[in-house]
Amino acid sequence: MDQNINISSRAGSRWLAGMGIALAIAGGLFVVMLWTAWQRAEETRRWTATPAKVLSSQLRPVQATPNSPTKFAIQVRYEYVWQGQTHVSERIRRVNSPKRDHDEAEALREEYTPGQAIICYVKPEEPTFAILKHETRAALYSIWFPLLFVVGGLRMAWAALRKR
């Protein structure tokens, strides 16, 4: 009887340790994702601010499939001069995502009227790559939450294995 309890106890400890490690790994993956997003947001803040001029600004309805809801893509074309060469870009952010709300998309489009002088941020290593807006830094402010899973999972695994 004692041996059955001992075997059951060891199996339970291993199971808890495995669950703890799985939680820590999952939390770790989210930490890496959020850290990478924050680093990408910080990177653009080191790019060179360059005067630019809006060439055109329009709203285009987009549907991924015929039955999907309509979203609205904002297309802003602007030109800037980098080291004596004129470049044209259409990026507002690093990744331009269509908006679900027409009014929100229209408000963003109205920020960029043709002929308007604006500032774009040029990636020095790749001067054809420019953006108008930086990504949010919110990923860094949220990183504490998945870190709880890392710490809690490792603590759970350590406690389960220590019991043996």
Contacts in CASP RR format, 6 or more apart in sequence:
PFRMAT RR
TARGET T0000
AUTHOR 0000-0000-0000
METHOD contacts of the structure
MODEL  1
MDQNINISSRAGSRWLAGMGIALAIAGGLFVVMLWTAWQRAEETRRWTAT
PAKVLSSQLRPVQATPNSPTKFAIQVRYEYVWQGQTHVSERIRRVNSPKR
DHDEAEALREEYTPGQAIICYVKPEEPTFAILKHETRAALYSIWFPLLFV
VGGLRMAWAALRKR
9 163 0 8 1.000
10 164 0 8 1.000
12 160 0 8 1.000
13 160 0 8 1.000
13 161 0 8 1.000
13 163 0 8 1.000
13 164 0 8 1.000
14 160 0 8 1.000
16 156 0 8 1.000
16 157 0 8 1.000
16 159 0 8 1.000
16 160 0 8 1.000
17 156 0 8 1.000
17 157 0 8 1.000
17 160 0 8 1.000
17 161 0 8 1.000
18 157 0 8 1.000
18 160 0 8 1.000
19 153 0 8 1.000
19 156 0 8 1.000
19 157 0 8 1.000
20 152 0 8 1.000
20 153 0 8 1.000
20 154 0 8 1.000
20 156 0 8 1.000
20 157 0 8 1.000
20 160 0 8 1.000
21 153 0 8 1.000
21 154 0 8 1.000
21 157 0 8 1.000
23 149 0 8 1.000
23 150 0 8 1.000
23 152 0 8 1.000
23 153 0 8 1.000
23 156 0 8 1.000
24 149 0 8 1.000
24 150 0 8 1.000
24 151 0 8 1.000
24 152 0 8 1.000
24 153 0 8 1.000
24 154 0 8 1.000
24 157 0 8 1.000
26 146 0 8 1.000
26 149 0 8 1.000
27 146 0 8 1.000
27 147 0 8 1.000
27 149 0 8 1.000
27 150 0 8 1.000
28 146 0 8 1.000
28 149 0 8 1.000
28 150 0 8 1.000
29 146 0 8 1.000
30 145 0 8 1.000
30 146 0 8 1.000
30 149 0 8 1.000
31 143 0 8 1.000
31 146 0 8 1.000
31 147 0 8 1.000
31 150 0 8 1.000
34 139 0 8 1.000
34 140 0 8 1.000
34 142 0 8 1.000
34 143 0 8 1.000
34 146 0 8 1.000
35 139 0 8 1.000
35 140 0 8 1.000
35 143 0 8 1.000
37 135 0 8 1.000
37 139 0 8 1.000
38 137 0 8 1.000
38 139 0 8 1.000
38 140 0 8 1.000
38 143 0 8 1.000
40 94 0 8 1.000
40 135 0 8 1.000
41 134 0 8 1.000
41 135 0 8 1.000
41 136 0 8 1.000
41 137 0 8 1.000
41 139 0 8 1.000
42 137 0 8 1.000
44 94 0 8 1.000
44 121 0 8 1.000
44 123 0 8 1.000
44 131 0 8 1.000
44 134 0 8 1.000
44 135 0 8 1.000
45 121 0 8 1.000
45 134 0 8 1.000
47 121 0 8 1.000
47 122 0 8 1.000
47 123 0 8 1.000
47 124 0 8 1.000
47 130 0 8 1.000
47 131 0 8 1.000
48 82 0 8 1.000
48 121 0 8 1.000
48 122 0 8 1.000
48 124 0 8 1.000
49 119 0 8 1.000
49 120 0 8 1.000
49 121 0 8 1.000
50 80 0 8 1.000
50 81 0 8 1.000
50 82 0 8 1.000
50 119 0 8 1.000
50 120 0 8 1.000
50 121 0 8 1.000
50 122 0 8 1.000
50 130 0 8 1.000
51 80 0 8 1.000
51 81 0 8 1.000
51 117 0 8 1.000
51 118 0 8 1.000
51 119 0 8 1.000
52 78 0 8 1.000
52 79 0 8 1.000
52 80 0 8 1.000
52 117 0 8 1.000
52 118 0 8 1.000
52 119 0 8 1.000
52 120 0 8 1.000
52 130 0 8 1.000
52 132 0 8 1.000
53 78 0 8 1.000
53 79 0 8 1.000
53 80 0 8 1.000
53 115 0 8 1.000
53 116 0 8 1.000
53 117 0 8 1.000
53 118 0 8 1.000
54 76 0 8 1.000
54 77 0 8 1.000
54 78 0 8 1.000
54 112 0 8 1.000
54 113 0 8 1.000
54 114 0 8 1.000
54 115 0 8 1.000
54 116 0 8 1.000
54 118 0 8 1.000
55 77 0 8 1.000
55 78 0 8 1.000
55 79 0 8 1.000
55 88 0 8 1.000
55 114 0 8 1.000
55 115 0 8 1.000
56 75 0 8 1.000
56 76 0 8 1.000
56 77 0 8 1.000
56 114 0 8 1.000
57 74 0 8 1.000
57 75 0 8 1.000
57 76 0 8 1.000
57 77 0 8 1.000
57 109 0 8 1.000
57 110 0 8 1.000
57 112 0 8 1.000
57 113 0 8 1.000
57 114 0 8 1.000
58 74 0 8 1.000
58 75 0 8 1.000
58 109 0 8 1.000
59 72 0 8 1.000
59 73 0 8 1.000
59 74 0 8 1.000
59 75 0 8 1.000
59 102 0 8 1.000
59 105 0 8 1.000
59 106 0 8 1.000
59 109 0 8 1.000
60 72 0 8 1.000
60 73 0 8 1.000
60 74 0 8 1.000
60 75 0 8 1.000
61 70 0 8 1.000
61 71 0 8 1.000
61 72 0 8 1.000
61 73 0 8 1.000
62 70 0 8 1.000
62 71 0 8 1.000
62 72 0 8 1.000
62 73 0 8 1.000
62 98 0 8 1.000
63 69 0 8 1.000
63 70 0 8 1.000
63 71 0 8 1.000
69 100 0 8 1.000
71 98 0 8 1.000
71 99 0 8 1.000
71 100 0 8 1.000
72 98 0 8 1.000
72 99 0 8 1.000
72 100 0 8 1.000
72 101 0 8 1.000
72 102 0 8 1.000
72 105 0 8 1.000
72 106 0 8 1.000
73 96 0 8 1.000
73 98 0 8 1.000
73 99 0 8 1.000
73 105 0 8 1.000
74 92 0 8 1.000
74 96 0 8 1.000
74 98 0 8 1.000
74 99 0 8 1.000
74 105 0 8 1.000
74 108 0 8 1.000
74 109 0 8 1.000
75 90 0 8 1.000
76 90 0 8 1.000
76 92 0 8 1.000
76 109 0 8 1.000
76 112 0 8 1.000
76 132 0 8 1.000
77 88 0 8 1.000
77 89 0 8 1.000
77 90 0 8 1.000
78 88 0 8 1.000
78 89 0 8 1.000
78 90 0 8 1.000
78 112 0 8 1.000
78 118 0 8 1.000
78 120 0 8 1.000
78 130 0 8 1.000
78 132 0 8 1.000
79 86 0 8 1.000
79 87 0 8 1.000
79 88 0 8 1.000
79 89 0 8 1.000
80 86 0 8 1.000
80 87 0 8 1.000
80 89 0 8 1.000
80 120 0 8 1.000
80 122 0 8 1.000
80 130 0 8 1.000
81 87 0 8 1.000
82 122 0 8 1.000
82 127 0 8 1.000
83 127 0 8 1.000
85 127 0 8 1.000
87 122 0 8 1.000
87 127 0 8 1.000
87 128 0 8 1.000
87 130 0 8 1.000
89 120 0 8 1.000
89 128 0 8 1.000
89 129 0 8 1.000
89 130 0 8 1.000
89 131 0 8 1.000
90 96 0 8 1.000
91 129 0 8 1.000
91 130 0 8 1.000
91 131 0 8 1.000
91 132 0 8 1.000
92 108 0 8 1.000
92 131 0 8 1.000
92 132 0 8 1.000
92 133 0 8 1.000
93 131 0 8 1.000
93 132 0 8 1.000
93 133 0 8 1.000
93 134 0 8 1.000
93 135 0 8 1.000
94 131 0 8 1.000
94 135 0 8 1.000
98 105 0 8 1.000
99 105 0 8 1.000
99 108 0 8 1.000
112 118 0 8 1.000
112 132 0 8 1.000
118 132 0 8 1.000
119 132 0 8 1.000
120 130 0 8 1.000
120 131 0 8 1.000
120 132 0 8 1.000
121 130 0 8 1.000
121 131 0 8 1.000
121 132 0 8 1.000
121 134 0 8 1.000
122 129 0 8 1.000
122 130 0 8 1.000
123 129 0 8 1.000
123 130 0 8 1.000
END
